[in-house]
Amino acid sequence: QVQLVESGGGLVQAGGSLRLSCAASRSIFRSNTMGWYRQAPGNQRELVATITSGGSTNYADSVKGRFTIFRDNARNTVYLQMDSLKPEDTGVYYCAAGRSIRPNVYWGQGTQVTVSS
């Protein structure tokens, strides 16, 4: 049973923007912190941004000022708006949900983001 479904990845030039979406089941969305991770080839998965059920956000230093995480409670969807993209932002982006500050109980299938120089 798929409970987190991501969309919105793709290929973009450096300096461009993408918006990722993650649709969740209502039960997961309403009571969990939602987060986005990314994994580049050969690298460990890293936490990019999180948003609590109350709307508090946190970001990795590498994306502060460029990425914005927000949630639409009516649609049970969390978004990651990515601006001023850099080639080092390339990777597979995963949506996750859980109760901790590093949500890791539920996972999406991942969506590829490629930033060309």
C-alpha positions as CSV (number, residue, x, y, z in Angstrom):
1,Q,0.0,0.0,0.0
2,V,1.7,3.2,-1.2
3,Q,1.1,6.0,1.2
4,L,3.5,8.7,0.0
5,V,3.5,9.6,-3.7
6,E,6.1,12.0,-5.1
7,S,6.0,14.0,-8.3
8,G,7.6,17.0,-10.0
9,G,11.2,15.9,-10.6
10,G,13.0,16.5,-13.9
11,L,15.9,18.1,-15.7
12,V,16.6,21.8,-15.2
13,Q,19.4,24.2,-15.9
14,A,21.5,25.7,-13.1
15,G,19.7,28.7,-11.7
16,G,16.3,27.3,-12.5
17,S,13.4,26.1,-10.3
18,L,11.4,22.9,-9.7
19,R,8.6,22.1,-7.3
20,L,8.3,18.7,-5.9
21,S,5.0,17.3,-4.5
22,C,4.3,14.5,-2.1
23,A,0.7,13.4,-1.6
24,A,0.1,11.4,1.6
25,S,-2.7,9.5,3.1
26,R,-4.7,11.7,5.5
27,S,-3.8,9.7,8.5
28,I,-0.1,10.0,7.9
29,F,-0.2,13.6,6.9
30,R,-2.1,15.0,9.8
31,S,-0.1,13.5,12.6
32,N,3.4,13.4,11.3
33,T,6.4,15.6,10.5
34,M,7.0,15.5,6.8
35,G,10.4,15.7,5.2
36,W,12.4,15.6,2.0
37,Y,15.7,13.8,1.7
38,R,18.0,13.5,-1.3
39,Q,20.6,11.0,-2.4
40,A,23.3,11.6,-5.0
41,P,25.1,8.7,-6.6
42,G,27.8,7.5,-4.2
43,N,26.6,9.6,-1.4
44,Q,24.5,8.9,1.7
45,R,21.0,10.0,1.9
46,E,20.8,13.5,3.5
47,L,17.9,15.4,5.1
48,V,17.0,18.5,3.1
49,A,14.0,20.0,4.8
50,T,11.3,19.2,7.3
51,I,7.9,20.6,8.4
52,T,6.0,19.6,11.4
53,S,2.3,19.2,11.6
54,G,2.2,22.6,13.2
55,G,4.1,24.2,10.4
56,S,7.6,24.6,11.9
57,T,10.3,24.2,9.3
58,N,13.9,23.3,9.3
59,Y,16.5,23.2,6.4
60,A,19.9,21.8,5.7
61,D,22.5,24.6,5.5
62,S,23.2,23.8,1.9
63,V,19.6,24.7,0.8
64,K,18.7,27.6,3.2
65,G,17.4,30.6,1.3
66,R,16.9,28.6,-1.9
67,F,14.4,25.8,-0.9
68,T,11.1,26.2,0.7
69,I,9.0,23.4,2.3
70,F,5.3,23.9,2.8
71,R,2.2,21.9,3.3
72,D,-1.4,22.1,2.0
73,N,-3.5,20.5,4.7
74,A,-6.6,20.5,2.5
75,R,-4.8,18.3,-0.1
76,N,-2.7,16.3,2.4
77,T,0.3,17.3,0.3
78,V,3.7,18.6,1.2
79,Y,5.8,20.6,-1.4
80,L,9.4,21.4,-1.8
81,Q,9.9,24.6,-3.9
82,M,13.5,24.6,-5.2
83,D,14.9,27.8,-6.6
84,S,18.4,28.9,-7.7
85,L,19.2,25.2,-8.3
86,K,22.8,24.1,-8.5
87,P,24.4,21.0,-10.1
88,E,25.1,19.7,-6.6
89,D,21.4,19.6,-5.9
90,T,21.2,16.7,-8.4
91,G,19.9,13.4,-6.9
92,V,16.9,11.3,-6.1
93,Y,14.6,13.2,-3.8
94,Y,12.5,11.2,-1.3
95,C,9.5,12.3,0.7
96,A,9.3,10.8,4.2
97,A,7.0,11.0,7.3
98,G,7.4,10.2,10.9
99,R,7.2,11.5,14.4
100,S,10.8,12.4,14.9
101,I,12.8,15.5,13.8
102,R,14.3,13.2,11.2
103,P,11.1,11.5,9.8
104,N,11.9,8.1,8.6
105,V,8.9,5.8,9.1
106,Y,7.1,6.2,5.8
107,W,8.8,6.7,2.5
108,G,7.9,7.6,-1.0
109,Q,9.4,6.0,-4.1
110,G,11.7,8.9,-5.0
111,T,11.8,11.3,-7.9
112,Q,14.9,12.2,-9.9
113,V,16.1,15.8,-10.0
114,T,19.0,16.6,-12.4
115,V,20.5,20.1,-12.6
116,S,22.8,20.7,-15.6
117,S,25.6,23.3,-15.5
